[in-house]
Amino acid sequence: MPEQEILDRLAELIREQTEFTGAITADTAFRRDLDMDSLSTVELISATERVFDVLIPYEELDDFGSVGELAGYVAKLRTG
């Protein structure tokens, strides 16, 4: 699955979990732009794991500052 498709699906997941209605791009920051707290981030990671059938170690959560960083990580796991 191309990274852009992953990014688009992550945007859908984010909209399902938050009230954010603006554009979600690779540069969209979880905390700054989406105002996601730790719990919201964990919920998003859990949903991401289910949708993409990947395992993301929770100690790596702080490595994802933007939607694009998470999409890239998921892409790497899927091709891994």
PDB file with one MODEL, atoms N, CA, C and O in Angstrom:
MODEL        1
ATOM      1  N   MET A   1       0.848  -1.172   0.000  1.00  0.00           N
ATOM      2  CA  MET A   1       0.000   0.000   0.000  1.00  0.00           C
ATOM      3  C   MET A   1       0.898   1.241   0.000  1.00  0.00           C
ATOM      4  O   MET A   1       1.765   1.377   0.863  1.00  0.00           O
ATOM      5  N   PRO A   2       0.695   2.136  -0.957  1.00  0.00           N
ATOM      6  CA  PRO A   2       1.525   3.351  -1.016  1.00  0.00           C
ATOM      7  C   PRO A   2       1.328   4.233   0.226  1.00  0.00           C
ATOM      8  O   PRO A   2       0.273   4.228   0.859  1.00  0.00           O
ATOM      9  N   GLU A   3       2.373   4.978   0.543  1.00  0.00           N
ATOM     10  CA  GLU A   3       2.332   5.824   1.743  1.00  0.00           C
ATOM     11  C   GLU A   3       1.188   6.836   1.689  1.00  0.00           C
ATOM     12  O   GLU A   3       0.608   7.155   2.727  1.00  0.00           O
ATOM     13  N   GLN A   4       0.850   7.347   0.504  1.00  0.00           N
ATOM     14  CA  GLN A   4      -0.251   8.317   0.401  1.00  0.00           C
ATOM     15  C   GLN A   4      -1.581   7.676   0.796  1.00  0.00           C
ATOM     16  O   GLN A   4      -2.413   8.325   1.430  1.00  0.00           O
ATOM     17  N   GLU A   5      -1.790   6.422   0.431  1.00  0.00           N
ATOM     18  CA  GLU A   5      -3.018   5.725   0.831  1.00  0.00           C
ATOM     19  C   GLU A   5      -3.055   5.538   2.347  1.00  0.00           C
ATOM     20  O   GLU A   5      -4.108   5.669   2.971  1.00  0.00           O
ATOM     21  N   ILE A   6      -1.911   5.236   2.924  1.00  0.00           N
ATOM     22  CA  ILE A   6      -1.821   5.107   4.379  1.00  0.00           C
ATOM     23  C   ILE A   6      -2.151   6.446   5.027  1.00  0.00           C
ATOM     24  O   ILE A   6      -2.908   6.503   5.996  1.00  0.00           O
ATOM     25  N   LEU A   7      -1.589   7.507   4.496  1.00  0.00           N
ATOM     26  CA  LEU A   7      -1.847   8.850   5.017  1.00  0.00           C
ATOM     27  C   LEU A   7      -3.337   9.186   4.940  1.00  0.00           C
ATOM     28  O   LEU A   7      -3.902   9.723   5.892  1.00  0.00           O
ATOM     29  N   ASP A   8      -3.968   8.873   3.818  1.00  0.00           N
ATOM     30  CA  ASP A   8      -5.403   9.151   3.653  1.00  0.00           C
ATOM     31  C   ASP A   8      -6.236   8.364   4.658  1.00  0.00           C
ATOM     32  O   ASP A   8      -7.189   8.895   5.228  1.00  0.00           O
ATOM     33  N   ARG A   9      -5.882   7.111   4.876  1.00  0.00           N
ATOM     34  CA  ARG A   9      -6.632   6.287   5.834  1.00  0.00           C
ATOM     35  C   ARG A   9      -6.400   6.772   7.259  1.00  0.00           C
ATOM     36  O   ARG A   9      -7.326   6.764   8.071  1.00  0.00           O
ATOM     37  N   LEU A  10      -5.170   7.198   7.576  1.00  0.00           N
ATOM     38  CA  LEU A  10      -4.908   7.774   8.899  1.00  0.00           C
ATOM     39  C   LEU A  10      -5.745   9.026   9.113  1.00  0.00           C
ATOM     40  O   LEU A  10      -6.252   9.251  10.212  1.00  0.00           O
ATOM     41  N   ALA A  11      -5.896   9.841   8.076  1.00  0.00           N
ATOM     42  CA  ALA A  11      -6.727  11.055   8.187  1.00  0.00           C
ATOM     43  C   ALA A  11      -8.165  10.675   8.521  1.00  0.00           C
ATOM     44  O   ALA A  11      -8.809  11.342   9.330  1.00  0.00           O
ATOM     45  N   GLU A  12      -8.671   9.613   7.908  1.00  0.00           N
ATOM     46  CA  GLU A  12     -10.022   9.143   8.220  1.00  0.00           C
ATOM     47  C   GLU A  12     -10.123   8.696   9.674  1.00  0.00           C
ATOM     48  O   GLU A  12     -11.089   9.025  10.363  1.00  0.00           O
ATOM     49  N   LEU A  13      -9.130   7.950  10.135  1.00  0.00           N
ATOM     50  CA  LEU A  13      -9.128   7.493  11.529  1.00  0.00           C
ATOM     51  C   LEU A  13      -9.116   8.677  12.493  1.00  0.00           C
ATOM     52  O   LEU A  13      -9.819   8.674  13.503  1.00  0.00           O
ATOM     53  N   ILE A  14      -8.319   9.678  12.173  1.00  0.00           N
ATOM     54  CA  ILE A  14      -8.227  10.864  13.025  1.00  0.00           C
ATOM     55  C   ILE A  14      -9.571  11.575  13.090  1.00  0.00           C
ATOM     56  O   ILE A  14     -10.007  11.988  14.165  1.00  0.00           O
ATOM     57  N   ARG A  15     -10.222  11.715  11.957  1.00  0.00           N
ATOM     58  CA  ARG A  15     -11.538  12.372  11.936  1.00  0.00           C
ATOM     59  C   ARG A  15     -12.573  11.579  12.723  1.00  0.00           C
ATOM     60  O   ARG A  15     -13.466  12.157  13.344  1.00  0.00           O
ATOM     61  N   GLU A  16     -12.452  10.253  12.697  1.00  0.00           N
ATOM     62  CA  GLU A  16     -13.378   9.409  13.465  1.00  0.00           C
ATOM     63  C   GLU A  16     -13.174   9.577  14.965  1.00  0.00           C
ATOM     64  O   GLU A  16     -14.124   9.449  15.738  1.00  0.00           O
ATOM     65  N   GLN A  17     -11.947   9.861  15.383  1.00  0.00           N
ATOM     66  CA  GLN A  17     -11.627   9.920  16.811  1.00  0.00           C
ATOM     67  C   GLN A  17     -11.611  11.326  17.382  1.00  0.00           C
ATOM     68  O   GLN A  17     -11.659  11.492  18.601  1.00  0.00           O
ATOM     69  N   THR A  18     -11.546  12.332  16.539  1.00  0.00           N
ATOM     70  CA  THR A  18     -11.485  13.705  17.020  1.00  0.00           C
ATOM     71  C   THR A  18     -12.590  14.520  16.368  1.00  0.00           C
ATOM     72  O   THR A  18     -13.335  14.017  15.527  1.00  0.00           O
ATOM     73  N   GLU A  19     -12.684  15.753  16.755  1.00  0.00           N
ATOM     74  CA  GLU A  19     -13.649  16.660  16.151  1.00  0.00           C
ATOM     75  C   GLU A  19     -12.992  17.534  15.099  1.00  0.00           C
ATOM     76  O   GLU A  19     -13.584  18.521  14.661  1.00  0.00           O
ATOM     77  N   PHE A  20     -11.789  17.194  14.691  1.00  0.00           N
ATOM     78  CA  PHE A  20     -11.040  17.993  13.734  1.00  0.00           C
ATOM     79  C   PHE A  20     -11.696  17.887  12.357  1.00  0.00           C
ATOM     80  O   PHE A  20     -11.963  16.787  11.874  1.00  0.00           O
ATOM     81  N   THR A  21     -11.950  19.028  11.736  1.00  0.00           N
ATOM     82  CA  THR A  21     -12.612  19.038  10.429  1.00  0.00           C
ATOM     83  C   THR A  21     -11.746  19.662   9.342  1.00  0.00           C
ATOM     84  O   THR A  21     -12.150  19.703   8.180  1.00  0.00           O
ATOM     85  N   GLY A  22     -10.573  20.144   9.699  1.00  0.00           N
ATOM     86  CA  GLY A  22      -9.695  20.782   8.723  1.00  0.00           C
ATOM     87  C   GLY A  22      -8.936  19.764   7.887  1.00  0.00           C
ATOM     88  O   GLY A  22      -9.125  18.555   8.026  1.00  0.00           O
ATOM     89  N   ALA A  23      -8.087  20.270   7.031  1.00  0.00           N
ATOM     90  CA  ALA A  23      -7.261  19.421   6.177  1.00  0.00           C
ATOM     91  C   ALA A  23      -6.207  18.712   7.024  1.00  0.00           C
ATOM     92  O   ALA A  23      -5.598  19.311   7.911  1.00  0.00           O
ATOM     93  N   ILE A  24      -6.006  17.449   6.740  1.00  0.00           N
ATOM     94  CA  ILE A  24      -4.978  16.665   7.416  1.00  0.00           C
ATOM     95  C   ILE A  24      -3.958  16.263   6.362  1.00  0.00           C
ATOM     96  O   ILE A  24      -4.271  15.551   5.408  1.00  0.00           O
ATOM     97  N   THR A  25      -2.731  16.734   6.557  1.00  0.00           N
ATOM     98  CA  THR A  25      -1.653  16.451   5.616  1.00  0.00           C
ATOM     99  C   THR A  25      -0.529  15.733   6.348  1.00  0.00           C
ATOM    100  O   THR A  25      -0.617  15.484   7.550  1.00  0.00           O
ATOM    101  N   ALA A  26       0.514  15.407   5.621  1.00  0.00           N
ATOM    102  CA  ALA A  26       1.673  14.761   6.240  1.00  0.00           C
ATOM    103  C   ALA A  26       2.287  15.642   7.312  1.00  0.00           C
ATOM    104  O   ALA A  26       2.853  15.131   8.279  1.00  0.00           O
ATOM    105  N   ASP A  27       2.189  16.952   7.163  1.00  0.00           N
ATOM    106  CA  ASP A  27       2.784  17.887   8.117  1.00  0.00           C
ATOM    107  C   ASP A  27       1.900  18.190   9.323  1.00  0.00           C
ATOM    108  O   ASP A  27       2.332  18.894  10.235  1.00  0.00           O
ATOM    109  N   THR A  28       0.687  17.680   9.345  1.00  0.00           N
ATOM    110  CA  THR A  28      -0.221  17.935  10.459  1.00  0.00           C
ATOM    111  C   THR A  28       0.346  17.305  11.729  1.00  0.00           C
ATOM    112  O   THR A  28       0.598  16.101  11.781  1.00  0.00           O
ATOM    113  N   ALA A  29       0.542  18.137  12.751  1.00  0.00           N
ATOM    114  CA  ALA A  29       1.117  17.681  14.018  1.00  0.00           C
ATOM    115  C   ALA A  29       0.004  17.212  14.961  1.00  0.00           C
ATOM    116  O   ALA A  29      -1.033  17.861  15.092  1.00  0.00           O
ATOM    117  N   PHE A  30       0.241  16.081  15.607  1.00  0.00           N
ATOM    118  CA  PHE A  30      -0.766  15.521  16.505  1.00  0.00           C
ATOM    119  C   PHE A  30      -1.118  16.461  17.648  1.00  0.00           C
ATOM    120  O   PHE A  30      -2.296  16.698  17.916  1.00  0.00           O
ATOM    121  N   ARG A  31      -0.122  16.991  18.316  1.00  0.00           N
ATOM    122  CA  ARG A  31      -0.391  17.843  19.482  1.00  0.00           C
ATOM    123  C   ARG A  31      -0.721  19.277  19.086  1.00  0.00           C
ATOM    124  O   ARG A  31      -1.722  19.834  19.538  1.00  0.00           O
ATOM    125  N   ARG A  32       0.106  19.867  18.254  1.00  0.00           N
ATOM    126  CA  ARG A  32      -0.060  21.282  17.902  1.00  0.00           C
ATOM    127  C   ARG A  32      -1.316  21.533  17.071  1.00  0.00           C
ATOM    128  O   ARG A  32      -2.096  22.433  17.383  1.00  0.00           O
ATOM    129  N   ASP A  33      -1.514  20.746  16.020  1.00  0.00           N
ATOM    130  CA  ASP A  33      -2.621  21.016  15.098  1.00  0.00           C
ATOM    131  C   ASP A  33      -3.914  20.296  15.482  1.00  0.00           C
ATOM    132  O   ASP A  33      -5.005  20.846  15.330  1.00  0.00           O
ATOM    133  N   LEU A  34      -3.786  19.071  15.978  1.00  0.00           N
ATOM    134  CA  LEU A  34      -4.972  18.263  16.275  1.00  0.00           C
ATOM    135  C   LEU A  34      -5.355  18.295  17.752  1.00  0.00           C
ATOM    136  O   LEU A  34      -6.422  17.813  18.134  1.00  0.00           O
ATOM    137  N   ASP A  35      -4.476  18.867  18.582  1.00  0.00           N
ATOM    138  CA  ASP A  35      -4.716  18.974  20.016  1.00  0.00           C
ATOM    139  C   ASP A  35      -4.992  17.603  20.646  1.00  0.00           C
ATOM    140  O   ASP A  35      -5.845  17.472  21.524  1.00  0.00           O
ATOM    141  N   MET A  36      -4.253  16.581  20.182  1.00  0.00           N
ATOM    142  CA  MET A  36      -4.417  15.235  20.718  1.00  0.00           C
ATOM    143  C   MET A  36      -3.550  15.072  21.958  1.00  0.00           C
ATOM    144  O   MET A  36      -2.377  15.447  21.966  1.00  0.00           O
ATOM    145  N   ASP A  37      -4.144  14.506  23.007  1.00  0.00           N
ATOM    146  CA  ASP A  37      -3.384  14.229  24.216  1.00  0.00           C
ATOM    147  C   ASP A  37      -2.857  12.794  24.155  1.00  0.00           C
ATOM    148  O   ASP A  37      -3.022  12.108  23.146  1.00  0.00           O
ATOM    149  N   SER A  38      -2.235  12.355  25.222  1.00  0.00           N
ATOM    150  CA  SER A  38      -1.631  11.019  25.259  1.00  0.00           C
ATOM    151  C   SER A  38      -2.661   9.917  25.018  1.00  0.00           C
ATOM    152  O   SER A  38      -2.405   8.980  24.262  1.00  0.00           O
ATOM    153  N   LEU A  39      -3.816  10.030  25.655  1.00  0.00           N
ATOM    154  CA  LEU A  39      -4.850   9.010  25.499  1.00  0.00           C
ATOM    155  C   LEU A  39      -5.345   8.955  24.055  1.00  0.00           C
ATOM    156  O   LEU A  39      -5.509   7.873  23.491  1.00  0.00           O
ATOM    157  N   SER A  40      -5.579  10.115  23.463  1.00  0.00           N
ATOM    158  CA  SER A  40      -6.026  10.156  22.067  1.00  0.00           C
ATOM    159  C   SER A  40      -5.002   9.533  21.142  1.00  0.00           C
ATOM    160  O   SER A  40      -5.353   8.841  20.187  1.00  0.00           O
ATOM    161  N   THR A  41      -3.733   9.781  21.430  1.00  0.00           N
ATOM    162  CA  THR A  41      -2.663   9.224  20.609  1.00  0.00           C
ATOM    163  C   THR A  41      -2.620   7.709  20.725  1.00  0.00           C
ATOM    164  O   THR A  41      -2.464   7.012  19.722  1.00  0.00           O
ATOM    165  N   VAL A  42      -2.756   7.194  21.941  1.00  0.00           N
ATOM    166  CA  VAL A  42      -2.767   5.745  22.147  1.00  0.00           C
ATOM    167  C   VAL A  42      -3.963   5.121  21.423  1.00  0.00           C
ATOM    168  O   VAL A  42      -3.833   4.058  20.817  1.00  0.00           O
ATOM    169  N   GLU A  43      -5.114   5.769  21.483  1.00  0.00           N
ATOM    170  CA  GLU A  43      -6.297   5.258  20.789  1.00  0.00           C
ATOM    171  C   GLU A  43      -6.074   5.241  19.277  1.00  0.00           C
ATOM    172  O   GLU A  43      -6.478   4.298  18.596  1.00  0.00           O
ATOM    173  N   LEU A  44      -5.436   6.274  18.760  1.00  0.00           N
ATOM    174  CA  LEU A  44      -5.143   6.322  17.327  1.00  0.00           C
ATOM    175  C   LEU A  44      -4.168   5.215  16.946  1.00  0.00           C
ATOM    176  O   LEU A  44      -4.344   4.564  15.916  1.00  0.00           O
ATOM    177  N   ILE A  45      -3.152   4.998  17.757  1.00  0.00           N
ATOM    178  CA  ILE A  45      -2.175   3.953  17.475  1.00  0.00           C
ATOM    179  C   ILE A  45      -2.869   2.585  17.492  1.00  0.00           C
ATOM    180  O   ILE A  45      -2.602   1.748  16.630  1.00  0.00           O
ATOM    181  N   SER A  46      -3.740   2.358  18.446  1.00  0.00           N
ATOM    182  CA  SER A  46      -4.473   1.086  18.514  1.00  0.00           C
ATOM    183  C   SER A  46      -5.317   0.874  17.263  1.00  0.00           C
ATOM    184  O   SER A  46      -5.332  -0.218  16.695  1.00  0.00           O
ATOM    185  N   ALA A  47      -6.019   1.919  16.838  1.00  0.00           N
ATOM    186  CA  ALA A  47      -6.825   1.826  15.621  1.00  0.00           C
ATOM    187  C   ALA A  47      -5.941   1.593  14.401  1.00  0.00           C
ATOM    188  O   ALA A  47      -6.300   0.828  13.507  1.00  0.00           O
ATOM    189  N   THR A  48      -4.791   2.248  14.366  1.00  0.00           N
ATOM    190  CA  THR A  48      -3.845   2.087  13.261  1.00  0.00           C
ATOM    191  C   THR A  48      -3.352   0.654  13.195  1.00  0.00           C
ATOM    192  O   THR A  48      -3.254   0.076  12.113  1.00  0.00           O
ATOM    193  N   GLU A  49      -3.041   0.082  14.343  1.00  0.00           N
ATOM    194  CA  GLU A  49      -2.575  -1.307  14.387  1.00  0.00           C
ATOM    195  C   GLU A  49      -3.640  -2.256  13.830  1.00  0.00           C
ATOM    196  O   GLU A  49      -3.325  -3.179  13.079  1.00  0.00           O
ATOM    197  N   ARG A  50      -4.895  -2.022  14.202  1.00  0.00           N
ATOM    198  CA  ARG A  50      -5.982  -2.884  13.716  1.00  0.00           C
ATOM    199  C   ARG A  50      -6.189  -2.740  12.212  1.00  0.00           C
ATOM    200  O   ARG A  50      -6.295  -3.735  11.495  1.00  0.00           O
ATOM    201  N   VAL A  51      -6.244  -1.517  11.746  1.00  0.00           N
ATOM    202  CA  VAL A  51      -6.539  -1.263  10.339  1.00  0.00           C
ATOM    203  C   VAL A  51      -5.427  -1.766   9.417  1.00  0.00           C
ATOM    204  O   VAL A  51      -5.697  -2.337   8.360  1.00  0.00           O
ATOM    205  N   PHE A  52      -4.180  -1.547   9.826  1.00  0.00           N
ATOM    206  CA  PHE A  52      -3.053  -1.884   8.957  1.00  0.00           C
ATOM    207  C   PHE A  52      -2.376  -3.206   9.323  1.00  0.00           C
ATOM    208  O   PHE A  52      -1.406  -3.611   8.682  1.00  0.00           O
ATOM    209  N   ASP A  53      -2.892  -3.874  10.353  1.00  0.00           N
ATOM    210  CA  ASP A  53      -2.349  -5.157  10.793  1.00  0.00           C
ATOM    211  C   ASP A  53      -0.843  -5.066  11.057  1.00  0.00           C
ATOM    212  O   ASP A  53      -0.047  -5.841  10.527  1.00  0.00           O
ATOM    213  N   VAL A  54      -0.483  -4.087  11.897  1.00  0.00           N
ATOM    214  CA  VAL A  54       0.904  -3.879  12.303  1.00  0.00           C
ATOM    215  C   VAL A  54       0.960  -3.774  13.819  1.00  0.00           C
ATOM    216  O   VAL A  54      -0.067  -3.620  14.479  1.00  0.00           O
ATOM    217  N   LEU A  55       2.161  -3.859  14.363  1.00  0.00           N
ATOM    218  CA  LEU A  55       2.370  -3.677  15.799  1.00  0.00           C
ATOM    219  C   LEU A  55       3.327  -2.511  15.989  1.00  0.00           C
ATOM    220  O   LEU A  55       4.454  -2.530  15.493  1.00  0.00           O
ATOM    221  N   ILE A  56       2.867  -1.500  16.708  1.00  0.00           N
ATOM    222  CA  ILE A  56       3.676  -0.313  16.960  1.00  0.00           C
ATOM    223  C   ILE A  56       3.997  -0.280  18.449  1.00  0.00           C
ATOM    224  O   ILE A  56       3.095  -0.089  19.265  1.00  0.00           O
ATOM    225  N   PRO A  57       5.258  -0.460  18.817  1.00  0.00           N
ATOM    226  CA  PRO A  57       5.639  -0.433  20.239  1.00  0.00           C
ATOM    227  C   PRO A  57       5.309   0.925  20.872  1.00  0.00           C
ATOM    228  O   PRO A  57       5.621   1.976  20.312  1.00  0.00           O
ATOM    229  N   TYR A  58       4.681   0.883  22.032  1.00  0.00           N
ATOM    230  CA  TYR A  58       4.249   2.119  22.683  1.00  0.00           C
ATOM    231  C   TYR A  58       5.411   3.025  23.067  1.00  0.00           C
ATOM    232  O   TYR A  58       5.234   4.237  23.196  1.00  0.00           O
ATOM    233  N   GLU A  59       6.599   2.451  23.251  1.00  0.00           N
ATOM    234  CA  GLU A  59       7.748   3.298  23.576  1.00  0.00           C
ATOM    235  C   GLU A  59       8.157   4.165  22.388  1.00  0.00           C
ATOM    236  O   GLU A  59       8.961   5.084  22.543  1.00  0.00           O
ATOM    237  N   GLU A  60       7.618   3.886  21.217  1.00  0.00           N
ATOM    238  CA  GLU A  60       7.945   4.682  20.038  1.00  0.00           C
ATOM    239  C   GLU A  60       6.928   5.793  19.768  1.00  0.00           C
ATOM    240  O   GLU A  60       7.081   6.542  18.803  1.00  0.00           O
ATOM    241  N   LEU A  61       5.910   5.910  20.590  1.00  0.00           N
ATOM    242  CA  LEU A  61       4.865   6.905  20.364  1.00  0.00           C
ATOM    243  C   LEU A  61       5.413   8.322  20.287  1.00  0.00           C
ATOM    244  O   LEU A  61       4.949   9.120  19.473  1.00  0.00           O
ATOM    245  N   ASP A  62       6.379   8.638  21.109  1.00  0.00           N
ATOM    246  CA  ASP A  62       6.933   9.990  21.118  1.00  0.00           C
ATOM    247  C   ASP A  62       7.705  10.307  19.844  1.00  0.00           C
ATOM    248  O   ASP A  62       8.015  11.469  19.579  1.00  0.00           O
ATOM    249  N   ASP A  63       8.017   9.279  19.050  1.00  0.00           N
ATOM    250  CA  ASP A  63       8.739   9.493  17.795  1.00  0.00           C
ATOM    251  C   ASP A  63       7.835  10.060  16.702  1.00  0.00           C
ATOM    252  O   ASP A  63       8.327  10.552  15.686  1.00  0.00           O
ATOM    253  N   PHE A  64       6.531   9.996  16.897  1.00  0.00           N
ATOM    254  CA  PHE A  64       5.589  10.441  15.876  1.00  0.00           C
ATOM    255  C   PHE A  64       5.025  11.807  16.238  1.00  0.00           C
ATOM    256  O   PHE A  64       4.113  11.913  17.058  1.00  0.00           O
ATOM    257  N   GLY A  65       5.567  12.842  15.626  1.00  0.00           N
ATOM    258  CA  GLY A  65       5.064  14.186  15.876  1.00  0.00           C
ATOM    259  C   GLY A  65       4.020  14.602  14.868  1.00  0.00           C
ATOM    260  O   GLY A  65       3.211  15.494  15.124  1.00  0.00           O
ATOM    261  N   SER A  66       4.043  13.945  13.708  1.00  0.00           N
ATOM    262  CA  SER A  66       3.117  14.333  12.644  1.00  0.00           C
ATOM    263  C   SER A  66       2.471  13.099  12.031  1.00  0.00           C
ATOM    264  O   SER A  66       2.928  11.971  12.221  1.00  0.00           O
ATOM    265  N   VAL A  67       1.406  13.343  11.298  1.00  0.00           N
ATOM    266  CA  VAL A  67       0.699  12.269  10.618  1.00  0.00           C
ATOM    267  C   VAL A  67       1.616  11.610   9.588  1.00  0.00           C
ATOM    268  O   VAL A  67       1.579  10.393   9.412  1.00  0.00           O
ATOM    269  N   GLY A  68       2.426  12.399   8.921  1.00  0.00           N
ATOM    270  CA  GLY A  68       3.348  11.865   7.926  1.00  0.00           C
ATOM    271  C   GLY A  68       4.387  10.937   8.527  1.00  0.00           C
ATOM    272  O   GLY A  68       4.753   9.933   7.915  1.00  0.00           O
ATOM    273  N   GLU A  69       4.866  11.263   9.722  1.00  0.00           N
ATOM    274  CA  GLU A  69       5.850  10.401  10.385  1.00  0.00           C
ATOM    275  C   GLU A  69       5.230   9.046  10.717  1.00  0.00           C
ATOM    276  O   GLU A  69       5.867   8.007  10.546  1.00  0.00           O
ATOM    277  N   LEU A  70       3.991   9.062  11.189  1.00  0.00           N
ATOM    278  CA  LEU A  70       3.304   7.804  11.488  1.00  0.00           C
ATOM    279  C   LEU A  70       3.037   7.034  10.201  1.00  0.00           C
ATOM    280  O   LEU A  70       3.222   5.818  10.165  1.00  0.00           O
ATOM    281  N   ALA A  71       2.610   7.710   9.156  1.00  0.00           N
ATOM    282  CA  ALA A  71       2.343   7.046   7.871  1.00  0.00           C
ATOM    283  C   ALA A  71       3.615   6.399   7.328  1.00  0.00           C
ATOM    284  O   ALA A  71       3.571   5.275   6.828  1.00  0.00           O
ATOM    285  N   GLY A  72       4.732   7.090   7.420  1.00  0.00           N
ATOM    286  CA  GLY A  72       5.996   6.539   6.959  1.00  0.00           C
ATOM    287  C   GLY A  72       6.407   5.309   7.748  1.00  0.00           C
ATOM    288  O   GLY A  72       6.917   4.341   7.183  1.00  0.00           O
ATOM    289  N   TYR A  73       6.184   5.348   9.055  1.00  0.00           N
ATOM    290  CA  TYR A  73       6.518   4.209   9.912  1.00  0.00           C
ATOM    291  C   TYR A  73       5.661   2.999   9.555  1.00  0.00           C
ATOM    292  O   TYR A  73       6.164   1.880   9.452  1.00  0.00           O
ATOM    293  N   VAL A  74       4.356   3.231   9.366  1.00  0.00           N
ATOM    294  CA  VAL A  74       3.459   2.149   8.999  1.00  0.00           C
ATOM    295  C   VAL A  74       3.857   1.573   7.644  1.00  0.00           C
ATOM    296  O   VAL A  74       3.852   0.355   7.462  1.00  0.00           O
ATOM    297  N   ALA A  75       4.198   2.432   6.700  1.00  0.00           N
ATOM    298  CA  ALA A  75       4.621   1.967   5.370  1.00  0.00           C
ATOM    299  C   ALA A  75       5.850   1.085   5.487  1.00  0.00           C
ATOM    300  O   ALA A  75       5.947   0.051   4.826  1.00  0.00           O
ATOM    301  N   LYS A  76       6.790   1.497   6.333  1.00  0.00           N
ATOM    302  CA  LYS A  76       8.011   0.723   6.508  1.00  0.00           C
ATOM    303  C   LYS A  76       7.704  -0.642   7.136  1.00  0.00           C
ATOM    304  O   LYS A  76       8.279  -1.653   6.733  1.00  0.00           O
ATOM    305  N   LEU A  77       6.800  -0.671   8.118  1.00  0.00           N
ATOM    306  CA  LEU A  77       6.430  -1.931   8.753  1.00  0.00           C
ATOM    307  C   LEU A  77       5.760  -2.883   7.752  1.00  0.00           C
ATOM    308  O   LEU A  77       5.991  -4.092   7.774  1.00  0.00           O
ATOM    309  N   ARG A  78       4.946  -2.323   6.896  1.00  0.00           N
ATOM    310  CA  ARG A  78       4.205  -3.154   5.936  1.00  0.00           C
ATOM    311  C   ARG A  78       5.090  -3.700   4.837  1.00  0.00           C
ATOM    312  O   ARG A  78       4.778  -4.739   4.255  1.00  0.00           O
ATOM    313  N   THR A  79       6.182  -3.028   4.541  1.00  0.00           N
ATOM    314  CA  THR A  79       7.073  -3.524   3.496  1.00  0.00           C
ATOM    315  C   THR A  79       8.242  -4.310   4.087  1.00  0.00           C
ATOM    316  O   THR A  79       8.952  -5.031   3.386  1.00  0.00           O
ATOM    317  N   GLY A  80       8.420  -4.146   5.411  1.00  0.00           N
ATOM    318  CA  GLY A  80       9.493  -4.667   6.179  1.00  0.00           C
ATOM    319  C   GLY A  80       9.991  -5.981   5.966  1.00  0.00           C
ATOM    320  O   GLY A  80      10.924  -6.406   6.649  1.00  0.00           O
TER     321      GLY A  80
ENDMDL
END
